Amino acid sequence: MGVVATNVLNDRPLRLSATHSYAVAELVDVLAVGEDSAALTFEYMAECCSTAMLTSTLKGIAADESRHQLWLARLKQALPEPAPDVALRRLLHRFFARLADRDMRVHLVRIVALDSAVCQLLGALQSAGTPVSKDARTSSVLRAIQRDEARHVALARRSAVPLVYTARGKELMAEVREGLAHVLTFRAAAFDALRVDPDRLLARLRRLARNGLAK
């Protein structure tokens, strides 16, 4: 799995307080649901794709998502178990299920919106001075995932041309960003505990959604 994966898959003790560990656990739980969904979805898309180049791209993304599942599972072992939230889990599953579409380009445009938003979220958690930025194990996992997701954005955007740059494409991205922002409001307290202003973060996601941008 290479140098990055080797660095990520370590058992260094977490340097997080009990409060911060619990907040990270709640957010990692949300990320894990997304990675589980993504791994299955990209594997299915690769099997259904008739274009060799795109099939290779989709298989590569699926492999990344499976790797992320492993990293998050290992990290979760070092974190407390978050309280069950059946309503949030159902909402998450509905949100990720709605990303799928028979039109491959529509699905890829939605991935552009989602993965670029995840990059912003992970970047905020690792900002200077946050508890996560001071914990080598957690930050290494999130940084590696963020790097992969940024590459997925570029690959998906290129594969979704020209739809991604049309009014319809902007509308699709806005819907995904708005939906994600809504889901994340249920974890606002966790962001706040980790010194990330949830109102500012979610406002940025929504602002970009309204502007139809995928950055």
HUVEN-V319763 format. One record per pair of residues at least 12 apart in sequence whose C-alpha atoms are under 8 Angstrom apart, sorted by the first residue. I is the first residue (numbers start at 1). J is the second residue. Records with the same first field share a line. If there is no record, write none. Layout:
I: J, J
//
This chain:
4: 144
5: 144
7: 140
8: 71, 137, 140, 141, 144
9: 71, 74
10: 137
11: 137
12: 137
13: 78, 137
14: 78, 135, 136, 137, 138
15: 134, 135, 136
16: 131, 132, 135
19: 193
20: 131, 193, 194
21: 79, 80
22: 79, 80, 81, 82
23: 189, 190, 191, 193, 194
24: 79, 190, 194
25: 76, 79, 80, 81, 82
26: 82, 187, 190
27: 187, 190
28: 72, 76
29: 76, 82
30: 92
32: 69, 72, 73
33: 92, 93
34: 92, 96
35: 65, 66, 68, 69
36: 65, 66, 69
37: 96, 97
38: 62, 65
39: 61, 62, 63, 65, 66
40: 62
41: 62, 100
42: 58, 59, 61, 62
43: 58, 59, 62
45: 58, 104
46: 58, 59
54: 159
57: 155
61: 152
64: 148
68: 145
71: 141
72: 141
75: 138, 141
88: 183, 186
91: 183
92: 183
95: 179, 180
99: 111, 176
104: 160
105: 159, 160, 161, 163
106: 160, 163, 169, 172
108: 156, 157, 159, 160
109: 156, 157, 160, 163, 164, 169, 172, 173
110: 172, 173, 176
111: 153, 156
112: 152, 153, 154, 156, 157, 173, 214
113: 153, 173, 174, 176, 177, 214, 215
114: 173, 176, 177, 180
115: 149, 150, 152, 153
116: 149, 150, 153, 214, 215
117: 177, 205, 214, 215
118: 146, 149
119: 146, 147, 149, 150
121: 201
122: 142, 143, 146
123: 143, 146
124: 196, 201
125: 191, 194, 195, 196
126: 139, 142, 143
130: 194, 195, 196
131: 194, 195
132: 194
170: 211, 212, 213
171: 212
173: 209, 212, 213, 214
174: 206, 208, 209, 210, 211, 212, 213
175: 209
176: 209
177: 205, 206, 208, 209
178: 205, 206, 209
181: 202, 205, 206
184: 202
185: 198, 202
//
